[in-house]
Amino acid sequence: MKILVLNCGSSSIKYQLIDMSKEPELLAKGLLDRIGLESSLLTHQVPSREKYKITEDIPDHQVGINLILKTLKDPECGVITTDNEITAVGHRVAHGGENFKQSVRITSEVKKDIEKCIEMAPLHNPANLKGILSIEAILPHVPQVAVFDTSFHQTMPPYSYMYPIPYEYYEKSKIRRYGFHGTSHKYVSQKACRYLGRDFYSINIITCHLGNGSSVAAIKKGRSVDTSMGFTPVEGLMMGTRCGDLDLGVLLYIMEKENLSLKDANNVVNKKSGVLGISGISYDMRDVETAADKGNERAKLALDMFAYRVKKYIGSYAAAMGGLDLLIFTGGIGENDHETRRKVLEGLDFLGIEFDNERNTLSKGKELIVTRPGSKVIAMVMPTNEELVIATDTYNIVTNSDLRF
């Protein structure tokens, strides 16, 4: 059973074709970028083969998906011979609001509900819908499943997800914390428990998804009870270009002082802040670390601020859950940047984390325990695989199964 996983952005489509017949097997993956612009680029890769690139003008998502399907069937670089080999399509959908507590098979009603969430995710949900409608037009008989970034966090209690603003805004517009990166937090927490032989439903876990977009989740006995991102992905940790937690008075002051429009202010907190805003160099931690090693003080400050804020969330979530058993790092930074992990983990002995920096530097992007044997709390690296979560949920819904990733 072959499942096509699509992650449609406003001008891009990430995809994977995964065979779920036995053990999940990645058949091909790729990225179509610059949709709507001249010279759109498709980068397609089959494991153990050279990357295959196509440059072509792609005006919209439907034309883009047609190109992806054509490439998957190409005699030179393809892995299937006909579209009929694709059993189902799973879509990443950014925002499900309060309507979706789990992944669902896509129906006309589901599409309407996804559309209702557009005002809460104006950059993401419209693109996700375009992908769904495109598949509907190209492969009308293939079942589709929506997997929501927000659904894993729908177990948060009201005292965790509500904001201390007039309650009428929740009643009228559902203003509350929703959280994101749910597929990643779900995957790494469950995978780590299986890796360690622990019961997911009996321990307290903190997951740190650290990348250009970053978030922390508190998972108490199998349920997400808090997460750092909020109504939008701006809240929480300092990120590549997002500010994270900020005194709202600061933003109002800057808007008045600099005569900024709402659009300008949105640009400041989403695209000009975070690691980029402090360092003045880049949103990429590798560039910032290189500059810090050369003595750049603003780069050092950005790195220290990033790690400090992660550490604060770990401490607060451990307190909120009444203790901690397992701490997980994932995402591009969490999996690969041992120096950031060191900055976060040093000084957390009081939580029962006996950090071992020698182990911490052993490898990148692999399962790795970074605490000493016998540590009361285990800290570890667990690579994420959001596409596998989407493929697994799609398989389970279409076949009415209970396959675990």
N, C-alpha and C positions, 0 to 999 in steps of 0.2 A: 504493500500500500504506500503510494508516493504522495507526500503532502507538500504543497508549495506554500511557503511562508513569505508574506509580504509585509514590509514596513514602509509605508508610503509617506514621504515628507512633501513639503510644498513644492520642491523642485527636484526631488530625488526619490528613487525606489531601491531599497535594499531587499534582497531576496535570498532564500535558500530552498533547495529541493531536498527533502529528507525522506528516505525510505524507512517506513515504520514496520515493515513486514516481520522482522525478527528483532535483533538489537538495532536501535536507531542508527542509520548510516547517512552521513552527509554525502549527497551525490554531486551537488554543485552549489555555488553561491556567487553573489555578485552585487554590484552597485551601478545603477544608472543615475548619472548626475547631470545637472544643468538642463532639466526639462523646461521647455519654453524658451530656451536660448539657442543661439546658433552653436553648432558643433557639440551637441550633447555627447557624453562619453559613457559607454557601457564597458565596465571591467568585469569579466566573467572568469571564474576559476573552478576547475575540477581538481579534487585532491590528487596530488602527485603529477600534475601537469602544469605546463607554463600558463600564465595568465593570458587571456584572450581579450583584445580590446577592439571596440567598434566605435567610430566617431560618425555621428549621423544627426541630422536635425530632428528633434523629437518635440512636437508642439504641445502634447498633453499626455496625461497618464495612460490613457487607453492605447495610444500609439506606442508608448513606452513598454507597456505590458505585452503588447503584441511582439515587440522586438525581443523581449526577454524569452517569451515562449518559442519564438523562432530560433533563438540562440540555443535554448535547451534541446531543440530537435536537430540542430546543425550536425551534419555528418562528421565534421572535423572536431568540434568542441562540445557537442551535445551529449546528453546522457539518456535521452528518451527518443522514441521514434514518432510517437503521435501524442496529441493532447489528451487522448483517452487514458493514458497512463497516469495522469494526475487525478487522484481519487477525491481530493478535497483541497481547499485553500484556507489557510489561517491568516488572519489579519491582526496586526498590532493596532489597537485603538487607544489613543492617549487618555481620553476622559470618558468615563461612564457615569459620572455623577452618582446619585444615590440609587439609580435604577438597576445597576448591574453589580451584584455581589460575587459573580463568578462569570466565567466564559460562557458564551451562548451561541447557538446556531443562528445565523442571520436570517431574519424574516423581514417583511415590510414594516412590521411594528418596531423591530429592533433598529432598523435604519432610521425611522422617525425619531426614536429616542436618542440615537447617536447625534442626529441633526440638532436636537434640542440642546445638546451639550456644547454646541459650537461656540456659543458666547462665553463659555468657560475655558475653552481651548481653541481660540480662533486661528492659531497657526497650525494646529495638528489635526483636529477632527475633520475639517473640510478635505484635507489631503487623504486621510484614512477612508473617508466616504468615497472619494474619487476612485480609490483602488477597488473598493467593494463593487461600485457600479460598473467599473471597467471589466472586472471578471464576470459580472452578471451578463454583460453584453457579449463578451468573447466566448465564455464557457458557461452558457446559461443553465446547463444541467448539473454542474458541479456544485456540491454543497459548500457553503462558506461558514466560517466560525470567527467570531470577534473575541479577542483576548484583550482585556482592559488593563492599562497601567495602574488604574486606581482600585480595582476590585479586591486585591489582597488586603488592602487597608480598610475595607468596609466593616471589619470587626472592631474598629476602635470605639471605645465608649464615648458618649456625648461629652463628658467632662474633658476628654482629650481632644475631640475634633471641633468643639465649638470655640468661636472667638468671643472675647468680652466686649462686644459691640451691641447696640440695641437688637434685641431678639427678633424684631420685625424683619431685619435684613435676611435672617435665616428663613423665616416664614415666607417672605416674598420671593427671594432670589437664591435660596439655598447656599448662602455664603457660609462656608465652614472649611475645615481642613479636609482635604481628600487624599493627599499624598500621591507619589508617583514611584516609578521604578519597581512597581509591585511584583512583576514577573521575575525580576532579578532577585529581590529579597526573598521571595518564595522559593526560587530554585536553589540558591546557595545555602539557605538555612536547612532545607530538607536534604539536600545532597551531602552537606557536612555531617548531619546526624547519621546518615547511612554510612558514611566514610568512617565515622568514629564509633559506630555501633551504639548510638544514643537514641533515646525515644524522643522524637520531635515534640510530642504532646506532654512531656513531663519536665522540660527544662526551660530556662530563660536564656534567650539569645539576643544579641545585638548584632545587626548586620550593617556594615559600612560600605555602601556602593560609592566609590570615589573615582570620579572621572572629570571630564569637562563639566558635566552635570553631576552633582553629588547629593546623596541623601543617606540618612541613618534611620534604621527602623528598630523598634523594640518589639520583640516577639515573645510573648509570655504563654508558655504551654500550648504552642501551635497557633496562636492568634496574634495578629498585629494589633498592639495596643497604643502605639504612638509612632509617629514618623516626622522627620524634620521638614519635608516639603509640605506646603499647605494648600490653599485654594488654587495657587499656581505654583510652578516649579521655582519661583524666585525666592521663596522663604527657606530658611534653614541655614545650611552650611554656606560658607564662602565657596564660590565655584570658579570656573575658568573665566567667565565674563559676567556672572550674576553676583549680586551683592550679598544674597542671603539675608539673615536677620538684620534689621535696620530700624532705628528709631524713626517712626513715621514723621515726626517733627522735623528731622533732618531733611527729608525729601521735600516737605512743604516749604521749608526755609530756602532750600536751593532753588525750587521752582520760582519762588517769588523774587529771590535775589538775582537769578540769572534770566528771569522772564521766560521760563521754559513752558512749552505746551505739554499737554498730557502725552502726546506722541514722543516729544523730546525726553520727558521724564522716564517714560517706559524704556526708551533707548539707553538711558543712563544706567538704570538698575539691571537691565537684561544683557546689554552688549558692551558696556564700557567699564564695568566694575569688576569685582572679584580679583583674581590673581593678576589679570591684565591691568586693571585699574591701579592696583597698588604697585606692581613691579614696573609698569610702563614699558614692559618688554614684550610679553607674550601671554596668551592664556595657556600655553603648553608648558607643563611643569618641567619638562626636560630642558627647555630653553632657559627657564627661570633658574633651575638648579645650576646650569652651566655658568650663568651670569653671577650667581651667588658664590660659586667656587672661585670666581675671579675678583671677588671683593665688592660686588654691587650691593649696597646696603638696602636699597628698596627691594631687590630680589630676595634678600635674606628675610626682610620683614614680611613679605608676601608668604614665604614658606612657613615662617613661624606662626603667622596668623591662621593659615589654613589648618595646620596640625593642631593648634591650640583649640580651635573651634570644634574640630572632630572630637578631641579629648573631652571637652565640656559636655557634649551631647552624650558621650559614653557614660560619664559620671552621672548625669541627670537621669538617664534611662535606667541605669543600674539601680538607682534610688527608687525610681517610679515602680519598678518591677519587684522591689524587695530583694534584690540579689541578682547575680549573673553567673551563668555556667559556661557560656560559649560566646566568643567574640570573633566575628568573621570580617575579613577584608576582601572586597571584590571590585570589579571595574578596572579601567585602564591604569589608574594610579594605584588603587588598592592591591592589584595583582602584581604590578611590575616595579613599583617604587619603594624599595626597602628603606630608603632614607626617610620618607614620609611616615612609613609604619613605625620606624624607630622613634621619631619625634612624638608620635601619638602614644606609643606604648610605654615609653620610659616614664617612671614615676607613678604607674598604676598598681604598684605592689599592694597598696591598701585594699584593692578590690580582690586580691588573690591571684593577680596575673604575674607570674614569674617569667619575665621576658628574657629570651635567649637571642641576643643579636647575632651570634654566629650562625644559628639556624636561619635567622631572618634574612641573611645575605646569600643563602645557598642557591636559590634558583628564582626564576621569574615565570609567572604565568602558569604555575602548577600548584596542585594541592600541597600545602606546606604548613606544618605546625610550628609556630614561632615562640612557643613557651617551653620551659624545661619539663622533663618528665616529673609527674607528681604535682604540677601546678594545679591549684584549686580551680582556677578558671583557665580553660584552653583558649588561646588566641591562634587563629590560623588564616591562611589564604585559601580561598576557594574560587576558582575561575567561574564566571557566570556564563550562562548559555540561554539567553532569553528566547532565541529562535526554537530551541528544543522544547521549552515550556509551551510555546504556541503550537508547535507540531503535536505535542503530547495531548494538550487539551483538545485540539481539533480532532485527533484520532479517537479520543475517548467519547466525545460528543457524537461524532458521526457513526461510530460502531457500538455505542453504548457499552464501552469497556471501562476498565479501571487500571490502565497501564500507568506505571510510575516512571518518571524520568530519572 
